[in-house]
Amino acid sequence: MSNQVWIPIFGNARIADGVITHIPIHIPSNPSAMPSADGSSAQPPHTVVRSNMEFDQGSISWEAKLGEENSRVQLLLPVEAGAASAAETATGDASNADLSAGLNVLGAPYGFAVYKNGAWEPAGGTGQGSILPTDQWLEMKLTARGSNVELYCQGVKVVETTRTLKRGQIAVLLQGGVESSIRNMVISEEAPTCFVVMQFTDEFDVLYRDVIRPVCESYGYKVIRGDDFHTSGQIMEDVTRSIRTAALIIADVTPDNANVFYEVGFAHAISKPTILLSDRKREHLPFDISGFRTLFYDNTIGGKGAVELRLKQHLDALRPK
C-alpha cells in the first residue's frame, strides 16, 4: 500500500503495516450511517477511513476480514446519483451519491447499495441465507467498466450492478461490535471507453476519423465503433455489452437509422452519459430525443472545427483532461 494515505473521518481505526482495523467505540448515532442488517435503526460502532487514491474505471482488489458474522467491510465510491438527462450528464449537473460495495450490505452477504436523498437504497445483493466466515482473510475484487460494476469474492463473481462511478477518492466502511480489517488494496486503472454510434458510410467515416476519434483519444478515451467488432457472436450482444462497459456514448443521429436510434435508446435507458451529434441539414429531430442536448454541425471544414470545439467543451465537463 505504498504511496497510499488513509485518514479516519469517523470512528476509530488502527492503521499499521498496510492493515486498517476498526476499533469499536460507541459514538452518538450518525443519521447518514448504514442501517443494520435487519433493517433497524440501531447502529453498531463503525469507522469510515478515506484515502488519497482516486478511481472510476478499472479494478480494485483487497482482502477483508470480518470479526463477527454481521460485521461489514465495504468500499465507498463516488457515483452518479441516478438517471440523468443528456444535458445534465454533458454539463456535469447530475447529482452525486455514494456506492457501497462489499460484505454484508443491507442484509446481503455480498452486495451494493447507493446512498442518496438521505437514505441507503439496495443496488444488488446475493448470498441471502448464507453466513460469511469470520477471522479469515477473504480476497475481494471490484471491476468497473463503463456503468458495469462487478464484485468478486475468492475469484468468484458474486454480484453486479449498473452504476456510473464518478472519479473521486476511495473510502472504506468498517462496522461491527468487534474488530474487522482490510488490507492489501491494489488499484489497476484502465482507460475509459467511448463507444461511437453512427451509420457506416463515407460521410460519417470522415467525421469519426477526423474529429470524434482524435478528440476523444486526446482526453484519454479508448474509442471504438460497431464495425470494430471481430467476433463470431451476435452483433447486438457485442453492441449492448459495449454500451454497458463504455464510459461515454457519442451518437450521430442525422439519418433516420433504426440501429442508431435503438442503441441511443438503450444507452439512455441505463443512464449512460450520451452526446448526440447531428448535421444541420436535418430539419428536426424525432420527438423522443428532441429534448436532449444535441451538437449540430455543418458538414464543412469550418463546421468540423466548430463541432470539435464544442465536443471538447462537453468532454471537459464529463472528464477533465
C-alpha positions as CSV (number, residue, x, y, z in Angstrom):
1,M,0.0,0.0,0.0
2,S,2.9,2.3,-0.7
3,N,2.0,6.0,-1.5
4,Q,-1.4,5.4,0.0
5,V,-2.7,7.8,2.7
6,W,-5.6,6.8,4.9
7,I,-7.3,9.2,7.3
8,P,-10.2,8.3,9.7
9,I,-13.1,10.6,9.2
10,F,-15.5,8.9,11.6
11,G,-14.9,6.3,14.3
12,N,-11.7,4.8,15.5
13,A,-9.2,3.0,13.3
14,R,-5.8,1.4,13.8
15,I,-3.7,1.9,10.6
16,A,-0.4,0.0,10.7
17,D,1.7,-2.1,8.3
18,G,-0.8,-1.8,5.5
19,V,-3.7,-3.0,7.6
20,I,-6.7,-0.9,8.5
21,T,-8.6,-2.2,11.6
22,H,-11.9,-1.0,13.0
23,I,-11.6,-0.5,16.8
24,P,-15.2,-0.4,18.1
25,I,-16.1,2.7,20.2
26,H,-19.6,4.0,20.8
27,I,-20.3,7.4,19.2
28,P,-23.6,9.2,19.1
29,S,-25.7,7.9,16.1
30,N,-24.8,9.3,12.7
31,P,-28.0,9.9,10.7
32,S,-26.2,9.1,7.5
33,A,-25.0,5.7,8.7
34,M,-25.8,2.4,7.0
35,P,-28.9,0.7,8.5
36,S,-28.4,-2.5,10.4
37,A,-28.6,-5.8,8.5
38,D,-32.1,-6.4,10.0
39,G,-33.3,-3.0,8.8
40,S,-33.4,-1.5,12.3
41,S,-32.0,2.0,13.0
42,A,-29.8,0.8,15.9
43,Q,-26.2,1.2,14.8
44,P,-23.2,-0.9,16.0
45,P,-19.9,1.1,16.1
46,H,-18.5,1.9,12.7
47,T,-15.5,3.6,11.2
48,V,-15.0,5.4,7.9
49,V,-11.5,5.9,6.6
50,R,-10.8,7.9,3.4
51,S,-7.8,7.6,1.1
52,N,-5.9,9.9,-1.2
53,M,-6.5,7.4,-4.1
54,E,-9.0,8.2,-6.8
55,F,-10.8,5.8,-9.0
56,D,-13.5,5.5,-11.7
57,Q,-12.5,2.8,-14.2
58,G,-10.6,-0.4,-13.9
59,S,-10.3,-2.7,-10.8
60,I,-9.7,-2.6,-7.1
61,S,-8.6,-5.7,-5.2
62,W,-8.3,-6.0,-1.4
63,E,-8.6,-8.5,1.4
64,A,-11.2,-8.3,4.1
65,K,-11.6,-10.0,7.5
66,L,-14.8,-10.0,9.4
67,G,-14.7,-10.1,13.2
68,E,-18.2,-11.4,13.5
69,E,-20.9,-12.7,11.2
70,N,-22.7,-9.3,10.8
71,S,-19.5,-7.2,10.6
72,R,-19.2,-5.0,7.5
73,V,-16.2,-4.4,5.3
74,Q,-17.2,-2.2,2.3
75,L,-15.7,0.2,-0.2
76,L,-17.4,3.6,-0.6
77,L,-17.1,5.1,-4.1
78,P,-18.5,8.3,-5.6
79,V,-21.2,7.5,-8.1
80,E,-23.7,9.4,-10.2
81,A,-27.0,9.6,-8.2
82,G,-29.2,8.1,-10.9
83,A,-30.8,8.7,-14.2
84,A,-29.9,12.0,-15.7
85,S,-30.7,13.7,-18.9
86,A,-28.1,14.1,-21.7
87,A,-27.9,17.8,-20.8
88,E,-27.2,17.0,-17.2
89,T,-24.5,14.4,-17.9
90,A,-22.9,16.6,-20.6
91,T,-22.7,19.6,-18.3
92,G,-21.8,17.8,-15.1
93,D,-25.1,18.8,-13.3
94,A,-26.1,15.3,-12.3
95,S,-26.3,14.9,-8.5
96,N,-23.8,12.8,-6.7
97,A,-24.1,9.8,-4.4
98,D,-22.0,7.1,-2.8
99,L,-21.9,3.4,-3.8
100,S,-21.2,0.9,-1.1
101,A,-19.7,-2.4,-2.3
102,G,-18.6,-5.4,-0.2
103,L,-19.6,-7.7,2.6
104,N,-22.9,-7.6,4.5
105,V,-24.7,-4.8,2.6
106,L,-28.3,-4.2,3.6
107,G,-28.7,-7.7,4.7
108,A,-27.0,-9.3,1.7
109,P,-23.7,-11.1,2.4
110,Y,-22.4,-9.7,-1.0
111,G,-23.9,-6.5,-2.3
112,F,-24.1,-3.0,-3.4
113,A,-26.1,0.0,-2.0
114,V,-26.4,3.6,-3.1
115,Y,-26.7,6.5,-0.6
116,K,-28.8,9.4,-1.9
117,N,-31.6,11.6,-0.8
118,G,-30.6,10.9,2.8
119,A,-31.1,7.1,2.7
120,W,-29.4,3.9,1.5
121,E,-31.1,2.0,-1.3
122,P,-30.2,-1.6,-2.4
123,A,-28.4,-1.8,-5.7
124,G,-28.0,-5.6,-5.9
125,G,-27.2,-8.4,-3.5
126,T,-26.7,-12.1,-3.3
127,G,-25.9,-14.8,-0.8
128,Q,-29.0,-14.3,1.4
129,G,-29.3,-17.2,3.9
130,S,-25.6,-17.9,3.9
131,I,-23.2,-16.9,6.6
132,L,-19.8,-15.3,5.9
133,P,-16.7,-16.8,7.5
134,T,-15.1,-14.8,10.3
135,D,-11.4,-14.3,11.4
136,Q,-10.1,-15.2,8.0
137,W,-8.9,-13.1,5.1
138,L,-11.3,-13.1,2.0
139,E,-9.9,-12.0,-1.3
140,M,-12.2,-9.3,-2.8
141,K,-12.2,-7.5,-6.2
142,L,-14.3,-4.9,-7.8
143,T,-14.3,-4.1,-11.5
144,A,-15.8,-1.0,-13.1
145,R,-16.1,-0.7,-16.9
146,G,-18.4,2.0,-18.0
147,S,-21.6,1.5,-15.9
148,N,-21.0,-2.2,-15.4
149,V,-19.7,-2.8,-11.9
150,E,-18.9,-6.3,-10.7
151,L,-18.0,-7.7,-7.3
152,Y,-15.9,-10.9,-6.8
153,C,-15.1,-12.9,-3.7
154,Q,-12.4,-15.5,-3.7
155,G,-12.2,-15.2,-7.5
156,V,-16.0,-15.8,-8.0
157,K,-18.3,-13.1,-9.4
158,V,-20.9,-12.8,-6.7
159,V,-23.0,-9.8,-7.8
160,E,-23.1,-7.0,-10.3
161,T,-24.9,-3.7,-10.8
162,T,-25.3,-0.9,-13.3
163,R,-24.0,2.3,-12.0
164,T,-21.7,5.0,-13.3
165,L,-18.8,5.8,-11.0
166,K,-17.7,9.4,-10.7
167,R,-14.0,9.9,-10.3
168,G,-13.2,10.6,-6.7
169,Q,-11.4,9.4,-3.5
170,I,-12.0,5.9,-2.2
171,A,-13.2,5.3,1.3
172,V,-13.8,2.2,3.4
173,L,-16.6,1.4,5.9
174,L,-15.8,-1.0,8.7
175,Q,-18.6,-1.8,11.1
176,G,-19.4,-4.2,14.0
177,G,-19.1,-4.8,17.7
178,V,-15.6,-6.4,17.3
179,E,-12.5,-5.6,15.3
180,S,-12.7,-6.1,11.5
181,S,-9.9,-5.3,9.0
182,I,-9.0,-4.6,5.4
183,R,-5.5,-4.8,3.8
184,N,-3.6,-5.1,0.5
185,M,-5.7,-2.7,-1.5
186,V,-4.4,-2.5,-5.1
187,I,-5.9,-0.3,-7.8
188,S,-5.5,-1.0,-11.5
189,E,-6.9,1.8,-13.6
190,E,-8.0,1.4,-17.2
191,A,-8.6,3.9,-19.9
192,P,-12.4,4.6,-20.2
193,T,-14.1,3.6,-23.4
194,C,-16.1,5.9,-25.7
195,F,-18.5,3.9,-27.9
196,V,-19.5,5.7,-31.1
197,V,-22.9,5.0,-32.7
198,M,-23.4,6.1,-36.3
199,Q,-24.2,5.0,-39.8
200,F,-21.3,3.3,-41.5
201,T,-20.9,5.4,-44.7
202,D,-18.1,7.6,-46.1
203,E,-19.8,10.8,-44.9
204,F,-19.8,9.8,-41.3
205,D,-16.5,7.9,-41.5
206,V,-14.8,11.3,-42.1
207,L,-16.4,12.8,-39.0
208,Y,-15.4,9.8,-37.0
209,R,-11.8,9.7,-38.3
210,D,-11.1,13.4,-38.3
211,V,-13.0,14.7,-35.3
212,I,-14.5,12.2,-32.9
213,R,-11.7,9.7,-32.5
214,P,-8.8,12.1,-32.2
215,V,-10.6,14.4,-29.8
216,C,-11.7,11.6,-27.6
217,E,-8.3,9.9,-27.6
218,S,-6.7,13.2,-26.6
219,Y,-8.9,13.0,-23.4
220,G,-7.7,9.5,-22.6
221,Y,-10.6,7.5,-24.0
222,K,-10.3,4.3,-25.9
223,V,-12.6,4.8,-28.9
224,I,-14.5,2.0,-30.7
225,R,-17.3,1.7,-33.2
226,G,-19.6,-1.2,-34.0
227,D,-17.5,-2.0,-37.1
228,D,-14.5,-2.7,-34.8
229,F,-16.0,-5.9,-33.6
230,H,-14.3,-9.1,-34.8
231,T,-16.2,-11.9,-33.1
232,S,-18.4,-14.7,-34.2
233,G,-21.1,-13.9,-31.7
234,Q,-24.3,-12.0,-32.1
235,I,-23.7,-8.4,-33.3
236,M,-26.3,-6.9,-30.9
237,E,-24.8,-8.8,-27.9
238,D,-21.5,-7.1,-28.8
239,V,-23.2,-3.7,-29.1
240,T,-25.2,-3.8,-25.9
241,R,-22.1,-5.1,-24.0
242,S,-20.0,-2.3,-25.4
243,I,-22.6,0.3,-24.4
244,R,-22.7,-1.1,-20.8
245,T,-19.0,-1.1,-20.5
246,A,-18.4,2.2,-22.1
247,A,-17.9,5.4,-20.0
248,L,-19.4,7.6,-22.8
249,I,-21.6,7.2,-25.9
250,I,-21.4,9.6,-28.8
251,A,-24.1,9.1,-31.4
252,D,-24.7,10.8,-34.8
253,V,-28.5,11.0,-35.3
254,T,-28.5,12.8,-38.6
255,P,-30.1,10.0,-40.7
256,D,-33.2,8.0,-39.6
257,N,-31.2,4.9,-38.9
258,A,-33.1,2.3,-36.8
259,N,-30.0,0.7,-35.4
260,V,-28.6,4.1,-34.2
261,F,-31.9,5.0,-32.5
262,Y,-32.1,1.6,-30.8
263,E,-28.6,2.0,-29.4
264,V,-29.2,5.5,-28.3
265,G,-32.4,4.4,-26.5
266,F,-30.6,1.5,-24.8
267,A,-27.9,4.0,-23.7
268,H,-30.5,6.4,-22.3
269,A,-32.3,3.5,-20.5
270,I,-29.2,2.7,-18.5
271,S,-28.4,6.3,-17.8
272,K,-25.3,6.3,-19.9
273,P,-23.7,9.7,-20.5
274,T,-24.5,10.4,-24.1
275,I,-23.6,13.2,-26.6
276,L,-25.8,13.5,-29.7
277,L,-24.5,14.9,-32.9
278,S,-26.5,16.0,-36.0
279,D,-25.8,17.7,-39.3
280,R,-27.7,21.0,-39.6
281,K,-29.3,19.7,-42.8
282,R,-31.7,17.7,-40.7
283,E,-34.8,19.8,-40.3
284,H,-35.9,18.4,-36.9
285,L,-35.1,15.6,-34.5
286,P,-37.6,12.8,-33.6
287,F,-39.8,13.8,-30.7
288,D,-38.3,11.2,-28.3
289,I,-34.8,12.7,-28.5
290,S,-35.7,16.3,-29.3
291,G,-35.4,17.3,-25.6
292,F,-31.8,16.1,-25.3
293,R,-28.9,18.5,-25.9
294,T,-27.5,17.9,-29.4
295,L,-24.4,19.3,-31.1
296,F,-25.4,20.5,-34.6
297,Y,-22.6,20.8,-37.1
298,D,-22.1,21.9,-40.7
299,N,-20.5,19.3,-42.9
300,T,-17.7,21.6,-44.0
301,I,-14.1,22.1,-42.9
302,G,-15.1,25.0,-40.8
303,G,-18.1,23.1,-39.4
304,K,-15.9,20.3,-38.3
305,G,-13.7,22.7,-36.5
306,A,-16.7,24.1,-34.6
307,V,-18.1,20.7,-33.6
308,E,-14.6,19.7,-32.4
309,L,-14.5,22.7,-30.1
310,R,-18.0,22.0,-28.7
311,L,-17.2,18.4,-28.3
312,K,-14.1,19.3,-26.2
313,Q,-16.3,21.5,-24.0
314,H,-18.6,18.6,-23.3
315,L,-15.6,16.3,-22.6
316,D,-14.1,18.9,-20.2
317,A,-17.4,18.8,-18.2
318,L,-17.5,15.0,-18.2
319,R,-13.9,14.1,-17.6
320,P,-11.3,16.8,-17.1
321,K,-8.3,16.4,-19.4
